[in-house]
Amino acid sequence: MDENQLKESSMQTPIEKHDTAAWAGIKSTKPVSKVTVPSEIDVRNAKEWVDTNQK
């Protein structure tokens, strides 16, 4: 198999899953800046995760 074909075929499969990321649960988007705003539950879950996984 050609080296370029191997590279292109491996780039098609995603490496990470972002289903549980804090920004995945978008509640709304700010109109001008297009910044996403997560739901309150997602913010609490993210804070809880950070608090329990501190070094």
Beta strands, then each sheet from edge to edge (+ up, - down):
strand 1: 26-29
strand 2: 36-38
sheet 1: 1+ 2-
end
